[in-house]
Amino acid sequence: MDTRYHPRPIEAKWQKRWQSDRLFNVGEVPDQKKYYLLEMFPYPSGKIHMGHVRNYTIGDVVARYKRMRGFNVLHPMGWDAFGMPAENAAIANNTHPARWTDENIDAMRAQLKRLGFSYDWDREIATCRPEYYRWEQWLFLKMVQKGMAYRKESYVNWCEPCQTVLANEQVEAGMCWRCGKPVRQKKLWQWFFRITDFADDLLVHCDMLPGWPDKVITMQRNWIGKSLGAEIRFPVEGSRSVISVFTTRQDTIFGATFMCLAPEHPLVPKLAAGTDQAAAVAAFVERISLQERSSKAIENYEKEGVFTGAYCINPMNSRRMPIYTANFALMEYGTGAVMSVPAHDQRDFDFARKYDLPIVVVVSPEDQDLDGQSMAAAYTGEGSMVNSGDFNGLGNRAAMAAIAAFMEKNDIGKKTVGFRLRDWGISRQRYWGTPIPMIHCDSCGIVPVPEADLPIVLPEAVDLLEGGRSPLSGLDAFTKTRCPQCGREDARRETDTMDTFVESSWYFERYCSPRCDTAMFDKDAVDYWMPVDQYIGGVEHAILHLLYSRYFTRVLASLGLVAFKEPFTRLLTQGMVCKETTACPEHGFLFPEQVAEESDTRRTCRQCGRPVTVGRVEKMSKSKKNVIDPNILLDQYGADTTRLFCLFAAPPERDLEWSEQGVEGSFRFMQRVWRLAERWLPLLMEPMSGPINIKTLRPSFRELHRKTHATIKRVTQDIEARFHFNTAISAVMELLNTMQAIDETGLDSAARRTMRFALEATVLLLSPIVPHFCEELWEALGHEESVLLTPWPTFDDAATVKNEVEVVVQVNGKLRSRFTATLDDDEKTMKQTALADERIVRFIDGKPIKKVIVVKKKLVNIVI
């Protein structure tokens, strides 16, 4: 055994061994308990970054630990390969998305293998492969048949240069996140999934996910946004049209003095047509269409609107209410119409003051009388009903139910439940995605592709158009097809592709049987492996990906394909990897390797020599260049040191602050373990026989025996209960300190067996964390089988109890010596041990002893 640990040859050796032994390949074993461990799969849009390394290291430790605990562990990996991230990266690098994706998959796979992750690579999937998205298209057709998918016109965020729809999150200050050009609202025909059909069920089951972080559950509840209220119908004056409004404050309806419609509301142009307001309304709608229309952005806008020239009638008091189109009304909330009650809503109050609209108080607090003309702000508290006809005097909470009942009785409204959640728009006018399997026929309308024709393969022998625009609509070889119903030869394929979140909403089921070519997945395999026992990923996916995955699983359940509703039993959202930023006044943000460390307090730019400004610690990002390339760490320290640092620096749910000193400290710890093993191995390989009699061991080895059992217990609990690998590693470090303090000379067989037990426990406890390192030590200890196939060490709870105490010995009240006593020693034994101590004998020096004071378990004081 070498005197120093050299990671590169050792890691290469064991990675080759694992692969040749197919150590990580698994299958269904009906009589063995399964454990499905999954980390969110990456976009193959670049190299692995430190966030990936941390995420996947956490998962690998759990997978290896569970394997050693006797579970049949499924731990797969694949690639979320479609969508704008991969496409935009390809555009930036002037290459085809397919070529860029394939090259990055190869590079990232090699990095993951180099880190020693225990993936079953036989189950690898890439969502851009036809054998994967074929079944996504099949499911789409089933959803269309069941009415779960439909097409409608909808206003969307539209980027003209990129020729595509953008999610609200992709609109930054009114500009496209990719090209920086203005985004506008545009009405397009889009495909939607009816996620709202499952809104209540998704919400109810938020309370049935005890293994999920409270923060994520709260975010999902808020996104679904259930509200109890009423739907009220306001007739439009001089028309058969009716404006439907959803409100949670039906108690204030008598105070509704005007109506606001979202600029995208279909009634807006109809109401303004033929009136003096038509031009002003059209100009307003056009101007608002160029603004960002997310709820977050609207909060910061000044409230403004335009009168449409039309009126509606308040159905409760017949008040004639002017109808405005206003920038704060959104189509995605409620019905796109706002019953405006300025006395009791601050937004409405500001709008009414600006446009000189009436303010009528209908809820009065007990301690004051409110006047609409003199109010300085809206009153939003509780009180008694006023100016509300037959409902005057009622508490406003009681009035909610009474008014809703009255409206139902008189057919002007009804009690209802509203949700913030909207149906999922999945159409994307981009190239790099799953083709939607529908056909447009001038005779038959829109018809599904026959299942026998699946997959509809995305053509890869094409180039993207200028600005990344999709070439599909102009590609006759793709678009021109025969109508499967009437046989017309001039039918056209749908050229929109699916949102990339569709691919990531069911990939975890596909992993169960990735080579199944007769269905989305093998049902027996899914019944065995699913649901995922532990899912690991970033909190940034708390809403969209996790909510869509929960929805998709319900779709599969409703079609009889799976027997469960929730895909993930437990969820861990790991913290970010953070590092300080550095910036040069001339060259801006700098990569770490561009900064010269001239002293503890002075850093300079390697390009120009000017002093560097050190910024705050924040999430690693390419834009701010505060990133560490994992390849540099792997070359310098090896995979196991990198893994150890990621786990020791912080608990998994907390942010991890990068520290070069922390990495070096992790490497030094491994060298300490290595040197200890190298020092003791010659003694531990000699023949040893007979059981260990703890009582006959010298005190240092009795303590080592106790410490080893206590460490096994603590590490097991830290991993099992909390995934607190940092404290688990700390416990092993304490055990190492105990082992290093022991002298190896003059040992009997029992002492050597005790040290071997401690060293083997150390290797086993560290093996999920630093697997290559531990495989090498395990082999050096004489074991032929992989450490991963060795059962996790067990502890004796009774052996963890400290049965010895240190007793202080005083002579005339002054400390003169110490000795170790057992908890069972009586006063006589403690007195005899103290008087026999060599140093105490020297201090007494034959003088007469007046008395001996014994405080059990603490001290012996000899008075002379």
Summary of the structure (lengths in Angstrom):
residues: 864
radius of gyration: 35.5
end to end distance: 57.1
largest distance: 122.5
contacts: 2785
relative contact order: 0.11
helix: 41%
strand: 21%
